[in-house]
Amino acid sequence: MITGQELIELGYRPSKWFKAAIEHANQHQLAGEALAAYLATVAPAIVDPFEQPLPFHQNIKAETNDEIANVHQVVATMNELMKTPTLVKGVVMPDACPTGGLGQIPVGGVVAARNAIHPAMHSADICCSVMMTNFGKQDPKAVLDAANAVTHFGGGGRLEYSDLPQELEARMRANSFFNNQASLQIAKSHLGTQGDGNHFLFVGISQQTGDTMMVTHHGSRGLGANLYTQGMKVAELFRKDISPLTLAKNAWIPYDTQEGQAYWEALQIVRDWTKLNHTTIHDATLEKLHGNLVNRFWNEHNFVFKEGDLFYHAKGATPLDDKFVPDSQDGLRLIPLNMSMPVLIVKGQTTATNLGFAPHGAGRNVSRSAHKRAKAGKTIEEIFAAETAGLDIRFFSKHIDISELPSAYKDAHAVKRQMQEFGLGEVVDEIMPYGCIMAGDWEIDAPWRKKKNKAIQAPL
C-alpha cells in the first residue's frame, strides 16, 4: 500500500496531486520503476529561475544625485526580477522607484509573463486608476466644493452608495474568489470611497478648451486587497510545487488552471467595480452641481493586461495601446504628476521599447519617511504654504500630509522630458491645476490611535 510518506521519501513535496496519484498507484499495484515512471508523468514539472536575468529596456535616466541612487536600485531589483522563469520581456518607466525587497517589481515596471498571473506584480492596490469628467464651463471652485461634499477619504466604508448592480453581484457570487459574504460586504460598503496615500480628487482647467475637469485617482479598496491576499496564497501553493527556487513574492498562478481562469475573471470583476467606484463619485458631484456631463474617460495604471498567452503586469504604468483598454475612448489616457502640476492627457502607440505603456505619474526618489526627515526644521504649515501657493488644496481628514506635497515626488518636468525622449506618449492636452482633495494624515484621528495616545498620556 503506497502512502503519502513514501512519496515524500521519494523526494516529492505534499500537494493536492498526492491523493489521486496514491489512489492510482494502489489500484494498479505500482512499485519500483513502474511507480517512479508513473509519478514522473503526474508530478508537477519543476521550473527553476533563469541563471541570468532577461534584458529589459530602461526608459529612465538619472538627472540628480537622488535619481542616481534611485535608478541604481530600480535596475538592481529589475535584474533580480527578470530571472523569474515565466517572464519574456520587461521595461521600466521614467517614474520608476523600488517598492519592497530586491527582486520585487518596482513602481514604473512592466513585465510580460507567459501563461502566468503574478499577484505581487499588481500588488494589493489592484486597478489603481484615474477617471476624468469634463464639466464644461463650470466654476472650478464650485466643482471642488461639490466633490468635497460627496466623496470620502480615509479608512472604512460608507452606506450612501452601497447598492451593487445585480449583474456585478451575480458575477461575484459565481467566482470562487468572491463568493463569500465578506467580499460582498466590502464591495458594497466601499463604493464611493477613495482610500488614502497618494489617491486624490483633482480639479483643473483644460489648456485646450478652458473647460473645468475633475480627475479622481484610487484603486479597488478592500475588494482588491482581499483578492490580492487570496491570490498570493494560491500562487504560493503553485510556487512550492512548480518553482520552489523562485522568490515567494514572484509566485504565480498558471492561467491554464481552474484557479488561473477564476483569478483572471476576478481581476475583471475588480476592474468593473473600480470603474463603478469612480463613476459613483463623478455622478454624485454632477448631481450636487445640477451639471451636465460633457465628456468622460478613464484608465487603470496598476493592473494585468492580456494579449494571447502573455500577461503584461504594469505596476504603476499607463497602457497606451487600445488592445489593453477595452473601453478606450479615442485612445486618450490620463497621467497625473503632482498636485501643483497638470494632469496630462496623452495618446500613444506600442514600440519595442515601451511595450505599449507610459508612466503613471511622477514617482518618488525617496520614501515618505525620508522625505519627512529632509523637511525637519520647518513646521508642517510652513511647508504646506510654500508648496501650495495659489492652489486650493484640501485634506479630507483636516490633517496635512507633507509626504504628498509636490516636493515628495520626482521632478515632473523631467518626467515629461523623458516621456518625449523615450517615445512614451504624446501630450494632447493638459489639465491645469486649480486644487485637489487628499486623505491627509487621517490616522491621527483613528479610534485605535486615539486609544493608544490616551494610554500613553494617562498618569501612572
N, C-alpha and C positions, 0 to 999 in steps of 0.2 A: 504494500500500500504506500503510494507516494504521498508525502506530506509537504506542507509549505516549508518546513525546516530543511528538508532535503534540497529544495530549490535554492534556498538561501545558501546552503553549504556548497552548491554548485556555482555560486557567485552572483545569483540574481537578487535584486532588491524587491522586498514585498510590494506588491502592487495589485491593482484590480484585475489584471490579466491572470493572476495566480489561480483563481477559483476555476475558471473554465479549463485552464491548462491541466490542473490536477485532476479534474473530472475526466478529461480526455485520456490522460496518461493511465489512470487507474482502469478506465473502461477497456482500454486496449492493452493493458498489462505491459506498458512500455518500461524498459530498463536499459541501462548501459548506453551503447552507442545509439540505439533506437530512440531512447529518451532524449539524449543530447541533440540528436538531429531534429527531433520534433520541437524541442524548446527553442532551438535556433530559428525556427520558422515563425514562432508566435511571440517571442520576447521582443520588446521594442528595440529598434536599432539605435545604437549609441552614436551620437554626433558630437564630436569634440570641437571646441573653438578653433578658429584659424590660428596657426602659429604666428603669422604676421598679419597686421591689420590691412584690410582693403583700403585702397586710396579713396580719398574724399576731397571735394573741391572747397576751397576756403574763399568765400565771398566776404572777406573781412580783412582789414589791415589796421594795425595799431598806429595811432597818431599822438599819443601821450604816454607817459610812464605808467599810469594806471592801466591804460589799454594794453600796453606790452605785457604786463603781468596777467591780465585777463585773457588775452589771446593765447598766451603760453598754456594756461590752464585749460582753455577750450580745446586746443589741439591735443593736449595730453589725454584728456578724457575721451575725445573722439577716437584717438588711436586705439585706446583700450576697447571702446565700444565697437569699433569696426572689426574686432575679432569674433564677434557674435556670429555663429555659423549660419544663421538664416539670412544675413544681410547681403545685399548685392551692390549697393551704392549709397552714397551719402553726400551731404553738403552742409555747410554752416553759413549763417547769415550775419550781416554787419552788427546786429544787436545781440549776438551770441554772448552767453555768460554761463558758467558752470552752475549746476544745482545738484546737490548730493555728492556721493563719493566718486572716485576715479572709475571711469567706465560707464557712468550713468549719462544718458543723453542730455546735453546742455540745452538750456533755453536757446532758441535760434538754430537748433539742429533738426535736420530732416534725414531720415534713413528709409530705404526701401527694403522690406523683408519678403522673402518668397514663402507663401503658404503659411504665414505666421503673424499672429497679433500679439504684440508685447505690451501688456497693460502699463508697465512702468514708463514706457516711451510716450504714453499720452498723459500719464500722471492722474492724480485724483481730481484735478480740475478739468474733467472731460468736457470738450466742446466749449472751452473758453472762447468767447466770440464777441462780435460787435454788430450793432444794428443802427442804421441811420433813418430818421424820419424827417422829411422836408415839410416845415410848417408854413412855407410861403413867406409873406412879409410880416409875420407876427413879431412883436417886440420880444427880443431875446430874454429880457428880464421876466416878462410875463410867462414865457415858456419855462424858464428855470424855476420860477415860483410855483407854477402848476406841477412841474415834475417833482419838486421838493415835497409837495403835499401828498403825492400818491406813491412815491417809491419807498423802499425800505432797505437800509443797510445794516450790517452787523449780524449778530448771531440769531438763531431761531427762525421761526416762520411767522405767518400771519394767516388770518381767516378770510379776509375780504375776497380773495380770488381763488378759493380752494376747490372750484369745480373743474374736474378734468373732462375733456371731451370724451364721449363714450368710446370712440374708435381707439383713442390712445390708451384708455384704461383697459380695453379688451386686449390690445397688443401686449400690455404689461402682464396681464393675467395669463397670457398664453406663452410667456417667456420664462424659462426656468430660473433666470437670474432675478426676475422681478415679481414672480408670483408669490408674494408674501405681503402681509399686512404692513410691515414696517416700510417697505419701498413705496407702497401705495399711499401711505400716510405722508411720507416725506414729499412725494410728488405733488400732493395736494397742498400741504401747508407751506411749502417753499415757493409756490408760484407768487410772482410779484416781488421777489426779494433779490438783492444783488450781492450779498455777502460782504467781504471786506478786502483787505490787502490793496492791490492795485486796481480793483474794479471801480468804475466811475460812471457818472452821468454827466455828459459834456454838452454844452450849448454854444453854438458859434454861428458865424455868418459865412455863407458861400462866397468865395472870392470871385467866382464867375457870374453869379446871378444876384447876389445880395440877399438871397433867401435865408431865413433862420432855420438851422438844422440842429437836431438833437441826436447824440450818439450815446448808446449805452454799451457798457463793457462788463460782462460777467460770464460765468460758466453755468454748470448744471447743478450747483449747490450740493445738498446732501444726497440727491439722487445719483449723481455721477460719482461722488465719493464712496457711496455704498457699493456701486458696481465695481469700482476700482479695487476695493478691498476684496471682494469676492473673486474678481479676475486674477489678482495676484496669487490667491490661494490655489486656484485651479492651475495657473501657469506653473506654480512651484511643484505641483504633483507631476506635471508633464516633464519639468526640468529634471527631477530626480530620476525619472525613467529613461529619458532620451538624451539628456545632455548635462550630466551632473557636474561637469567642469565649467559650465557656463556660469557667469556671475548670477546670483539669485535675482538681482534687480533686472537682469536682462532675460528672465524666463519668458517663455511664450506659450500660447495656446495654438496648436496647429489648426488651421482653418478647415481642413478636410476631416474634422472630427465632429461629433454631435455637439461637444462643448464649444468648438470653434464657431459653428454655424449659429448657435444660440448667443454667443458673445457678440458676434458681428451684428445680429439683429438687435441685441440690447444697446449697442452703440448707436444704432439708427434711432431707436426709441429715445435715447438721451438727446440726440441731436434735435429731434422734433419737439421734445419737451423744452429744451433750452430756447429754441426759436419762439415757442409759445410764451416762455417767460419774458423774453424781450418784448414781444408783441403786446403782452398784457400791460406792461409799464407804459409803452408808447401809446396804446389806445386809451389808457386811463388819463394820460396827460392831454391828449386830444380832446377827450370828453370834458375834462376840467376846464379847458380853454374854450370849448364850443368851437374848435377849429376844424379845418379841412385838411385832409391828407393830400399832399402834392405828390410825394414820391417816397419810396421806402425800399431799402435793400439791406442785406446782412451777409456776413461770412464768419465762419469759425476760423480760429488760428491755433487751435490746440486739439488735434483730432487725428484719426486714422482714415486714410483715403485709399480706395481700392481701384486697381487697374489690372484686369486679368488676374493672375495669381500673385501679383505684387501688392503689398500693403505699405503705403507711404505713411510713416509716423512723423507728424510735424509737431514738435514740442516747441510751440511758440514760433510759428511761421505761417504766413498767409498764402493760401492756394491761389495762384494766378490763373491757372488753366481751368476752363469751364468743365473739363471732364471730371474735376474733383468737386464741383459745386453744382448739384443737380437743379437747384432753384436759382441759378445765377441770373442777374438782371443786367444785360448789356455788358457783361464781363467786368463790372465795376466792383472794386474791393476797397475796404477801409483799413488804413494803417494809422493808429494814433501814436503820438510821440510823447509829449508830456502836457500837463495842464496849461502851460504857457505857450505852447506851440500848436500849429494847426493839426487837425486830423486830415491825413492825405487821402484823396480818392484816386485810385490808381487802376490801370489796366496793364496786362502783360501777357507774354507768351512763354511756353516751355522752351528752355535751351538745355544743352548738355551740362551746363554749369550751374543752372538754378533748379533743375528737376521739376520746374513748374511752380516754384514758390518764391515768396518775397519775405522781407522781415515782418514782424508783427508789431513792432514799436521801437522804442529807444533802448530797452535793455539796461542793465546795470554793470558797472565795473567793479563795485564793491558791495558787500552785504548791507542790509538795513542797519545792523548794529554798528558796523564800521563807519557808515555814513554819519550816524548819530554821534559817534565818538569824535569824528572830524569837526563837528559843529560845536564842540564844547567851548564854553566861554561866552556864548550868546544865548539869550533867552529864546524860548520857542516862539514867542510873539515877535521878537526882532527878526528872526529868520523868516517867519511867515510873511511879515510886512515887506521885507526886502525882495522876496521871490514871487510875490503875487500882486505886486503893484499894478493897478489898473484892471484887475480881474475880479470877478465875483466868485470867490472860492468858498465853499461851504463844506463843513464836516458834519455829517448826519448826527454823530454822537456828541457834537459840540466840543470835542477834544481834538486839537490839531495833531496830525501825524506828520512829522517833518521828514520821515522816510519815504513819503510820497510827493514831496515837493520837487520842482524841476531839477535841482542840483543833485538829487539822489540818482538821477538817470544819466546815461551816456549823452554826449553832445548830439542833440537831434540834428543839427546842421551836418555833422559828419556822417550820420546815418543816411541822410538824404543824398549826400555826395556819393557815398559808396553804393547806394542803390543805383544811381545813374552809371557809375563806373563799372559795376559788375552786371548790368543788364537785369535789374530786379524790379521791373515795372516802370511804367511811365505815369507821372503825376498829371492827372487831367483836371483836377480842382483841389482847392484847399479850403477846409472849414476853419476860418479864423476864430480864435478863442474869444468868447465872452465870459464864460465862467463854467464851473463844474461842481458836482457834489461827490464826495467820497465818504467812506465809513468813518475815517478818523480812528483814534485810539479808543474804540468802543469798549474794550475790555476793562478800562478804568472803572466803568460803572457796572460791570458784570457782577451778578449776585455772588459768585464764588470769590471774586477779587475783593468785593466789599467785606465779605465774611472774614477773609484772610487778613485784610488790613485792620479790621476791628479787633481781631485776636491779637495782632502784633501790638496794637496801641493800648490794649487793656492793661491796667496796672497789676503788678504782681502782688 
